[in-house]
Amino acid sequence: MPPADATHVLDAQKKAPADVKAVADFLRGKNGPKVRRGVLNGKRIDYFKSKTAIRTLMGPAYQKLKKVPPVKNEDEAKAVLLKCIGFAYFLRVEKPANAPPSSGGPKPLLLSQRQSLDDASLHAWFYDGSPLWTIVGGVAMLVVMLAGVMFPLWPVRLRIGVWYLSVGAMGVIGLFIVLAIVRLIFWCLTVLASKRAIWIFPNLFEDVGFVDSFIPLWAYDEPKKKKRRVGDKRSKKAGAVAADPTADLADHAEPGEPAAGPVAADTSTATSTAAEPVAPAPGLRSRQAATIEEIEDEDS
């Protein structure tokens, strides 16, 4: 049970000054810190990390705002966040010590008794932002629904105009579908007729603007380059070292120290003898074994 003299969250937020409310609106908006989903007292809530909120207040988006407390360093950012905590816009929460492992769902949280702020603290939102846009969206949805229900009562010219607009929209969608089918057929023909396939409007389904979707007109279908795995590189290096152990010794030789390996015969002598193969050093064998073990660990 909360204490008798406890202040309700909404009452505390109503007492907040305008600059603190502006900070809370900014942090709760699209430029605010990344939020995660959690469960507090059986209810789903949004929470964020304090270090993310500190970086957000020190970012350029906050610096462009007016009528907000200035923030130039981390200490000032923490002071601003503490003001928001004082008016219960968000409160510090903690993860329970004996919580079961989460399987990707909302994590259970507990309200902290110590409402402070540090770089690793978590804070749950108790503020949903300004209700203005929620009210505007609700009114707009109601108007659209009433207008659709009262369509038979519209003037004749207005109904004819809406009919032409609907036919035009359907025509644009149909044209887009036909274009997608035509470019697919053309791609199949170029695959069979030439070595390199060609796409018409290659950016048609890319995440670009409307005009950029039709630029360029055509392009070759370049295959995506596959990224090499680290294990493959290590295995190739281990194979190269096993094939030529003297190369690895030369790479790991200390500055000013001769590289281990077969010694060339002196050219001043009259006869030359064949150089005997030199066995790899013990350190090299250990390095090879370690490399092979690492590859086996990665594959397991």
C-alpha positions in Angstrom: 0.0 0.0 0.0 1.3 3.5 -0.8 1.8 5.9 2.0 -1.1 8.2 2.9 0.8 11.4 1.9 1.9 10.0 -1.5 1.3 12.2 -4.5 -0.4 10.7 -7.6 1.7 10.6 -10.7 -0.7 12.8 -12.7 -0.9 15.4 -9.9 2.9 15.6 -9.8 3.1 16.0 -13.6 0.6 18.9 -13.4 2.9 20.8 -11.0 5.9 20.6 -13.4 7.2 23.9 -14.8 6.9 24.5 -18.6 10.6 23.8 -19.3 10.6 20.4 -17.6 7.4 19.5 -19.4 9.0 20.5 -22.7 12.0 18.2 -21.9 9.6 15.3 -21.1 7.7 15.9 -24.4 11.0 15.8 -26.3 12.3 12.6 -24.7 8.9 10.9 -25.3 8.8 12.0 -28.9 10.4 10.5 -32.0 13.8 12.0 -31.2 13.8 10.5 -27.7 15.8 7.6 -26.4 15.1 4.1 -27.7 12.5 2.4 -25.5 12.1 -1.3 -24.6 9.0 -3.2 -23.4 8.7 -4.4 -19.8 6.2 -5.5 -17.2 5.7 -3.6 -14.0 3.0 -4.6 -11.5 1.3 -6.7 -14.2 1.1 -3.8 -16.7 3.2 -3.3 -19.9 5.4 -0.2 -19.8 8.1 1.4 -21.8 11.6 1.9 -20.2 14.9 3.2 -21.4 18.5 3.4 -20.4 19.8 6.6 -18.7 23.0 6.7 -20.8 20.9 6.8 -24.0 18.8 9.7 -22.6 22.0 11.6 -21.7 23.3 11.2 -25.2 19.9 12.4 -26.6 20.0 15.5 -24.5 23.5 16.3 -25.7 22.6 15.7 -29.4 21.9 18.3 -32.0 18.1 17.7 -32.0 17.8 18.9 -28.4 20.2 21.8 -28.9 17.8 23.3 -31.5 14.9 23.5 -29.0 13.9 26.7 -27.3 12.4 27.2 -23.9 14.3 24.2 -22.5 17.1 24.0 -19.9 20.5 24.3 -21.6 22.7 21.1 -21.7 26.4 21.3 -22.5 27.8 18.3 -20.7 26.8 15.1 -19.0 26.4 16.7 -15.6 23.9 19.2 -16.9 22.1 16.4 -18.7 21.8 14.3 -15.5 20.5 17.4 -13.7 17.8 17.8 -16.2 16.8 14.2 -16.1 16.6 14.3 -12.3 14.2 17.2 -12.6 11.9 15.0 -14.7 12.2 12.2 -12.1 11.1 14.7 -9.5 7.8 15.3 -11.3 7.3 11.5 -12.0 7.5 11.7 -15.8 9.7 8.6 -15.5 10.9 6.6 -12.5 13.9 4.3 -11.9 13.2 0.6 -12.1 15.3 -2.5 -11.6 15.4 -6.0 -12.8 14.6 -8.6 -10.2 17.5 -10.7 -9.0 15.7 -14.1 -9.3 13.9 -13.3 -12.6 13.5 -16.3 -15.0 15.4 -16.0 -18.3 13.5 -14.0 -20.8 12.6 -15.6 -24.2 12.4 -12.3 -26.1 9.2 -11.0 -24.4 8.8 -8.1 -22.1 11.2 -8.3 -19.1 9.8 -8.1 -15.5 10.7 -4.9 -13.6 10.5 -3.6 -10.1 10.1 0.0 -9.0 13.3 1.1 -7.2 13.2 2.5 -3.7 16.2 4.8 -4.6 15.1 7.3 -7.2 18.5 8.4 -8.4 20.3 8.4 -11.8 23.6 7.0 -13.0 25.0 5.8 -16.3 23.6 2.2 -15.9 20.2 2.9 -14.5 16.8 2.0 -16.1 13.8 4.3 -16.1 10.2 3.5 -16.9 7.9 6.0 -18.5 4.8 7.1 -16.6 4.0 9.8 -19.3 2.4 9.2 -22.7 3.3 12.5 -24.2 1.1 15.4 -25.2 -2.5 14.2 -25.8 -3.0 16.8 -28.6 -2.2 14.5 -31.5 -4.2 11.7 -30.0 -7.3 13.9 -29.8 -6.8 15.2 -33.3 -6.4 11.7 -34.7 -9.5 10.5 -32.9 -11.6 13.4 -34.2 -10.3 12.9 -37.8 -11.2 9.2 -37.7 -14.7 10.0 -36.5 -15.2 12.5 -39.3 -14.0 10.0 -41.9 -16.3 7.3 -40.6 -19.3 9.7 -40.5 -18.5 10.9 -44.1 -18.4 7.3 -45.3 -21.7 6.4 -43.7 -23.4 9.5 -45.2 -22.1 8.9 -48.7 -25.6 8.6 -50.2 -26.4 12.1 -49.0 -23.4 13.7 -50.7 -24.0 16.0 -53.7 -24.0 14.4 -57.1 -20.9 16.2 -58.3 -19.0 15.3 -55.2 -19.9 11.6 -55.5 -18.8 11.6 -59.2 -15.5 13.2 -58.2 -14.8 10.6 -55.6 -15.7 7.9 -58.1 -13.1 9.2 -60.6 -10.5 9.4 -57.9 -11.1 5.8 -56.9 -10.9 4.7 -60.5 -7.6 6.6 -60.9 -6.1 5.1 -57.8 -7.0 1.6 -58.9 -5.5 2.3 -62.3 -2.2 3.4 -60.7 -2.1 0.2 -58.6 -2.8 -1.9 -61.7 -0.1 -0.1 -63.7 2.4 -0.8 -61.0 1.5 -4.5 -60.9 1.8 -4.7 -64.7 5.2 -3.0 -64.6 6.5 -5.4 -62.0 5.4 -8.4 -64.2 6.9 -6.9 -67.4 10.3 -6.2 -65.7 10.3 -9.8 -64.4 9.6 -11.2 -67.9 12.3 -9.0 -69.4 14.8 -10.2 -66.7 14.0 -13.8 -67.5 14.6 -13.2 -71.3 17.9 -11.5 -70.6 19.0 -14.4 -68.4 18.4 -16.9 -71.3 19.7 -14.7 -74.1 22.9 -13.2 -72.5 25.4 -13.9 -69.8 24.3 -10.9 -67.7 20.7 -10.3 -66.7 19.2 -6.8 -66.9 16.6 -5.2 -64.6 14.2 -2.5 -65.8 13.9 0.2 -63.1 16.3 -1.6 -60.7 15.3 0.6 -57.8 11.5 0.0 -58.2 11.3 -1.9 -54.9 14.1 -0.2 -53.0 13.7 2.0 -50.0 14.0 5.3 -52.0 11.8 8.2 -53.0 9.1 8.0 -55.7 11.2 9.7 -58.4 14.4 7.7 -57.4 12.4 4.5 -57.9 12.5 5.1 -61.7 16.2 6.1 -61.9 18.1 4.6 -63.6 16.1 3.2 -66.5 18.0 -0.2 -66.5 21.0 -1.8 -64.9 22.8 -5.1 -64.9 21.8 -7.6 -62.2 25.0 -7.8 -60.2 25.3 -10.8 -57.8 25.9 -9.9 -54.2 29.3 -10.6 -52.9 29.5 -13.3 -50.2 31.3 -12.4 -47.0 34.1 -14.8 -46.0 33.9 -16.3 -42.6 36.7 -15.8 -40.2 37.0 -19.5 -39.7 37.7 -20.0 -43.4 40.5 -17.4 -43.3 42.1 -19.1 -40.3 41.9 -22.5 -41.9 43.6 -21.2 -45.1 46.3 -19.5 -43.0 46.8 -22.7 -41.0 47.1 -24.7 -44.3 49.7 -22.2 -45.6 51.7 -22.4 -42.5 51.7 -26.2 -42.6 52.8 -26.2 -46.2 55.7 -23.7 -45.6 56.7 -23.5 -42.0 59.7 -21.3 -42.7 57.4 -18.5 -43.9 55.6 -18.4 -40.5 59.0 -18.3 -38.7 60.2 -15.4 -40.8 57.0 -13.5 -40.1 57.4 -14.0 -36.3 61.2 -13.3 -36.2 62.3 -10.5 -33.9 63.9 -7.4 -35.4 67.6 -8.0 -36.0 67.3 -11.7 -35.5 68.0 -14.1 -38.4 65.0 -16.0 -39.6 65.0 -19.8 -39.0 65.2 -22.0 -42.0 67.6 -23.7 -44.3 71.0 -22.0 -44.6 72.2 -21.3 -48.2 75.6 -22.7 -49.1 78.5 -20.2 -49.3 79.2 -19.2 -52.9 83.0 -18.9 -52.2 83.3 -22.7 -51.7 84.2 -24.9 -54.6 81.5 -27.5 -54.0 77.9 -27.0 -52.9 76.0 -29.3 -50.7 72.2 -29.7 -50.7 70.6 -28.0 -47.7 69.0 -30.4 -45.3 65.4 -29.7 -44.5 65.0 -28.1 -41.1 62.2 -29.3 -38.8 59.8 -26.6 -37.6 60.4 -25.2 -34.2 58.3 -26.4 -31.2 56.7 -23.0 -30.9 55.5 -23.3 -34.5 53.8 -26.6 -33.7 52.0 -25.2 -30.7 50.8 -22.3 -32.8 49.5 -24.6 -35.5 47.7 -26.7 -32.9 46.2 -23.7 -31.3 45.0 -22.4 -34.6 43.4 -25.8 -35.5 41.7 -26.0 -32.1 40.3 -22.5 -32.5 38.7 -23.5 -35.8 37.2 -26.6 -34.3 35.7 -24.5 -31.4 34.1 -22.1 -33.9 32.6 -24.9 -35.9 31.1 -26.7 -32.9 
